[in-house]
Amino acid sequence: MNVSSAPLAGCPALVLNADFRPLSYYPLSLWPWQEAVKAVFLERVDVVAHYDHVVHSPSFEMKLPSVISLRDYVHQDRPPAFTRFNVFLRDGFACQYCGVPDDLTFDHVVPRSKGGRTTWENIVTACAPCNLRKGGKYVHHANMRPRRKPRRPTMHELQHSGRRFPPHHLHESWMDYLYWDVELDA
């Protein structure tokens, strides 16, 4: 991962909740600079750090915000949406049968052809070869068992999982507000 000292293209702003924690780690909570400036003017956020870039109008000049915090706290305890991305995140972006991180798909533990539903409790991440090998069989008939029993994660668990996958480029002004579970390359 590269920590950028120069502003990134577009100069996005890192969005922190009112408690100064990122709204999301994966994907990282970023707003385009235009949205950040608008939120500043609408007094919905406080500017915590700036880029060196300045935006101008005929009667106004402002440094672009690089870190902003919401004035009102957004509760993070809602249940996470069931999406392909969130299933992959829950499962650590690895096949639950063999552990490889490539060519990932959904797999119904109880096959759809046997009445299995598309729910948190019946879907696991599988690589295409394992998914093809299992096919429409039950896991015990295919002699394939998921490494972890599928279940609905909490939003907190997904955020924690997301901290294992930091983005490739981070602006230096964001570093005091991000806490990753891996070592950062400076």
C-alpha positions as CSV (number, residue, x, y, z in Angstrom):
1,M,0.0,0.0,0.0
2,N,1.2,3.5,-0.8
3,V,0.6,6.4,1.5
4,S,0.3,9.4,-0.7
5,S,1.8,12.8,0.3
6,A,0.4,14.4,-2.9
7,P,-3.4,15.0,-3.2
8,L,-5.1,12.2,-5.1
9,A,-6.9,12.8,-8.3
10,G,-10.3,14.4,-7.4
11,C,-9.2,15.1,-3.8
12,P,-11.8,13.0,-2.0
13,A,-12.5,13.7,1.7
14,L,-12.3,11.0,4.3
15,V,-15.7,11.0,6.1
16,L,-15.7,10.4,9.9
17,N,-18.7,9.9,12.1
18,A,-19.2,12.4,14.9
19,D,-17.0,10.2,17.1
20,F,-14.1,10.6,14.6
21,R,-14.2,7.0,13.4
22,P,-14.6,6.4,9.6
23,L,-18.2,5.6,8.6
24,S,-16.8,2.6,6.7
25,Y,-13.5,1.0,6.2
26,Y,-14.3,-1.2,3.2
27,P,-15.1,0.5,1.1
28,L,-13.4,3.5,2.8
29,S,-15.9,6.3,3.5
30,L,-14.9,8.9,1.0
31,W,-16.8,11.8,-0.6
32,P,-15.9,13.7,-3.7
33,W,-14.5,17.1,-3.0
34,Q,-17.7,18.7,-4.4
35,E,-19.9,16.8,-1.8
36,A,-17.5,17.7,1.0
37,V,-17.6,21.5,0.1
38,K,-21.4,21.4,-0.1
39,A,-21.6,19.7,3.3
40,V,-19.3,22.3,4.8
41,F,-21.5,25.1,3.5
42,L,-24.7,23.4,4.7
43,E,-23.0,23.1,8.2
44,R,-23.5,19.3,8.2
45,V,-19.8,18.6,8.8
46,D,-16.7,20.0,10.4
47,V,-13.4,20.2,8.5
48,V,-10.7,18.3,10.4
49,A,-7.8,18.6,7.8
50,H,-7.2,20.2,4.4
51,Y,-5.4,19.5,1.2
52,D,-3.1,22.2,-0.2
53,H,-5.5,22.7,-3.2
54,V,-7.8,25.7,-3.1
55,V,-11.1,26.2,-4.9
56,H,-12.1,29.7,-6.0
57,S,-15.2,31.5,-7.0
58,P,-15.4,35.2,-7.8
59,S,-15.9,36.1,-4.1
60,F,-14.7,33.1,-2.2
61,E,-11.6,30.9,-1.7
62,M,-11.5,27.7,0.3
63,K,-8.9,25.0,0.9
64,L,-10.3,21.6,-0.1
65,P,-11.2,19.5,3.0
66,S,-9.2,16.2,3.2
67,V,-10.9,14.9,6.4
68,I,-14.4,15.9,7.6
69,S,-16.5,14.7,10.5
70,L,-20.3,14.6,10.6
71,R,-21.9,16.9,13.2
72,D,-24.6,14.4,13.9
73,Y,-23.7,10.8,14.9
74,V,-24.8,8.1,12.5
75,H,-25.6,4.9,14.3
76,Q,-23.8,1.9,12.8
77,D,-25.9,-0.9,14.5
78,R,-28.3,-1.5,11.6
79,P,-28.1,-5.0,10.0
80,P,-25.9,-5.1,7.0
81,A,-27.4,-5.5,3.5
82,F,-27.2,-8.9,1.9
83,T,-25.0,-8.2,-1.1
84,R,-22.4,-10.2,-3.0
85,F,-19.7,-7.8,-1.8
86,N,-20.8,-8.2,1.9
87,V,-20.8,-12.0,1.6
88,F,-17.3,-11.9,0.2
89,L,-16.2,-9.5,2.9
90,R,-17.7,-11.7,5.6
91,D,-15.8,-14.6,4.2
92,G,-12.5,-12.7,3.9
93,F,-12.5,-12.8,0.1
94,A,-11.6,-16.5,0.1
95,C,-13.3,-19.7,-1.0
96,Q,-14.9,-21.3,2.0
97,Y,-14.1,-24.7,0.6
98,C,-10.4,-24.5,-0.4
99,G,-9.3,-21.0,0.7
100,V,-8.2,-19.5,-2.6
101,P,-8.9,-15.8,-3.2
102,D,-9.5,-16.1,-7.0
103,D,-12.5,-16.4,-9.3
104,L,-15.0,-16.0,-6.5
105,T,-18.7,-16.8,-6.8
106,F,-21.7,-17.4,-4.5
107,D,-22.5,-21.0,-3.5
108,H,-25.8,-22.1,-1.9
109,V,-24.8,-24.6,0.9
110,V,-28.3,-26.2,0.5
111,P,-28.6,-26.0,-3.4
112,R,-31.5,-24.0,-4.8
113,S,-32.6,-27.1,-6.7
114,K,-33.2,-28.7,-3.3
115,G,-35.1,-25.7,-1.8
116,G,-32.1,-23.7,-0.5
117,R,-32.7,-20.0,-0.3
118,T,-30.4,-17.0,-1.0
119,T,-29.9,-15.9,2.6
120,W,-26.9,-15.1,4.8
121,E,-27.3,-18.5,6.5
122,N,-27.2,-20.5,3.2
123,I,-24.6,-18.6,1.0
124,V,-20.8,-18.9,1.2
125,T,-18.0,-17.6,-1.0
126,A,-16.7,-20.3,-3.3
127,C,-14.2,-20.2,-6.1
128,A,-15.6,-21.2,-9.5
129,P,-13.8,-24.7,-9.5
130,C,-15.2,-25.6,-6.1
131,N,-18.6,-24.3,-7.0
132,L,-18.6,-26.3,-10.2
133,R,-17.4,-29.4,-8.3
134,K,-20.1,-29.1,-5.7
135,G,-22.8,-28.4,-8.3
136,G,-26.3,-29.1,-7.1
137,K,-25.2,-31.5,-4.3
138,Y,-25.5,-31.1,-0.6
139,V,-22.2,-30.4,1.0
140,H,-22.0,-33.8,2.7
141,H,-22.7,-35.6,-0.6
142,A,-20.0,-33.6,-2.3
143,N,-17.6,-34.2,0.6
144,M,-17.1,-30.4,0.9
145,R,-17.7,-28.5,4.1
146,P,-17.5,-24.7,4.4
147,R,-14.6,-23.6,6.7
148,R,-17.1,-21.5,8.7
149,K,-20.8,-21.9,9.1
150,P,-22.5,-19.1,7.1
151,R,-24.4,-16.6,9.2
152,R,-25.6,-13.0,9.2
153,P,-22.7,-10.8,10.4
154,T,-23.2,-7.6,12.3
155,M,-22.2,-4.3,10.8
156,H,-19.4,-4.2,13.4
157,E,-18.1,-7.5,12.2
158,L,-18.1,-6.4,8.5
159,Q,-16.3,-3.2,9.4
160,H,-13.7,-5.2,11.4
161,S,-13.3,-7.5,8.4
162,G,-12.9,-4.5,6.1
163,R,-10.0,-3.3,8.2
164,R,-8.0,-6.3,6.8
165,F,-8.1,-4.9,3.3
166,P,-6.7,-1.3,3.3
167,P,-7.0,0.6,0.0
168,H,-3.9,0.9,-2.1
169,H,-3.6,4.7,-1.8
170,L,-4.2,6.8,1.3
171,H,-3.6,10.5,1.8
172,E,-1.2,11.3,4.7
173,S,-3.8,13.5,6.4
174,W,-6.1,10.5,6.8
175,M,-3.6,8.4,8.7
176,D,-4.5,9.6,12.2
177,Y,-8.1,8.4,11.7
178,L,-7.5,5.0,10.2
179,Y,-6.6,1.9,12.1
180,W,-5.8,-1.1,10.0
181,D,-5.2,-4.7,11.1
182,V,-2.1,-4.9,8.8
183,E,1.2,-3.1,8.7
184,L,1.3,0.0,6.5
185,D,4.2,0.7,4.1
186,A,5.3,4.3,4.5
